[in-house]
Amino acid sequence: MATLAPERGQRWDDIVRQVGREYQALPATERTWISLALVRIATLQVELDGLFCGASGEGLCADCAGACCAKGHNHATLTTLLMFLDRDVAPPAADFTRTCPWLGEQGCVLAADRRPYNCITFVCDKIEQRLTAAELHRFYQLDRELRACYQAFADRYPGAGMTGLLLRAARLEGRSFFDCRAEITSQESI
């Protein structure tokens, strides 16, 4: 993986710059749709994180040193990046020499409301066993709602999807991340 790190890092930086330029060029109505959709995503992700933390998830993850994060270099999506750009905040630097570019010494460097879908919705068996039946039901209900929000981005923009942004960018072959699908209008809500 270390031999691919410089290439992945450069590709990531190029993608961040391209998405930033394209995002700024979007019509105000489109940026408003994105902002409103991201507020809903953030709300759902914070509630999911609350369930995770209530089940001692942070401590359990620290004990296993983030073994679940070993494939995180492909988890960040267009939606993840927009969580930063929409707030006019640069995303944290990605370190592709690590098992996950956003896994720091103390765990994930991304706040819960800005983590990739896979990262915020995954719970291992140890964490799941600590959730009550009602909490588990709520967790998976929130997961379904959150997946629908991410899918709304994927339906709207060719650069969005559940696959990571590095993979998605390669599939776009230089096309815009934001070419709105013809059947979508900016008045649609999430």
Secondary structure, DSSP 8 states (H G I E B T S, - for coil): -TTTHHHHHHHHHHHHHHHHHHHHHS-HHHHHHHHHHHHHHHHHHHHHHHHHHHTTHHHHHHHHTTGGGGGGGGT--HHHHHHHHTTT-------TTSSSTTEETTEESS-GGGS-HHHHH---HHHHHHS-HHHHHHHHHHHHHHHHHHHHHHHH-TT-SSS-HHHHHHHHTT--S----TT--TT---
